[in-house]
């Protein structure tokens, strides 16, 4: 086999490897989509069981969540700039925008953790009496209120927390890619990895729009 044919075969092998990697990641995204759909359905069912006398809107700060949403959507734009750096074969630009995306993602997670802490501090997941005092669920399950409130907030924390875990996983991968880029540059494998991470990050933004609409926006209306 001539050297030209060997180089062509190697180039084709790299192309096939990248294409296979992207295809496999699309399959993973599809599986993740079904997972989130299950959690969305779970939330929809249990949100209907929430007591009409105690609505979640008194615990939800929509302005705070809007800032979270803006930060996450902005991180999607900055990751797009990172991918422009990839296409231009600029390691420095790619690392810069990847770092900015990481900072925005970390800020989003920090705000989400603060929100969870605030909800527990305000006693959102707990049943209250007429005076607003927290009472054990066992004392309110007979009239259905305790079970309904517990189910609602369990579904809330499960759905929002699942998305937060995915964002955290994306941040961990960003750190790994930042190191890989510093060590090896924009190799074909690193480009494929960044492409997969791009799909994952944009997918999480789309999911968050669904979370914001179904959980927060409809929750305060």
Secondary structure, DSSP 8 states (H G I E B T S, - for coil): --HHHHHHHHHHHHHHHHHHHHHHHHHHHHHHHHHHHHHHHHHHHHHTTS-TTS-GGGT--HHHHHHHHHHHHHHHHHHHHHHHHHHTT-HHHHHHHHHHHHHHHHHHHHHHHHHHHHHHHTTTTSEE-TTS-EE-GGGTGGGTHHHHHHHHHHHHHHHHHHHHHHHHHHHHHHHHHHHHHHHH-S-HHHHHHHHHHHHHHHHHHHHHHHHIIIIIIHHH-
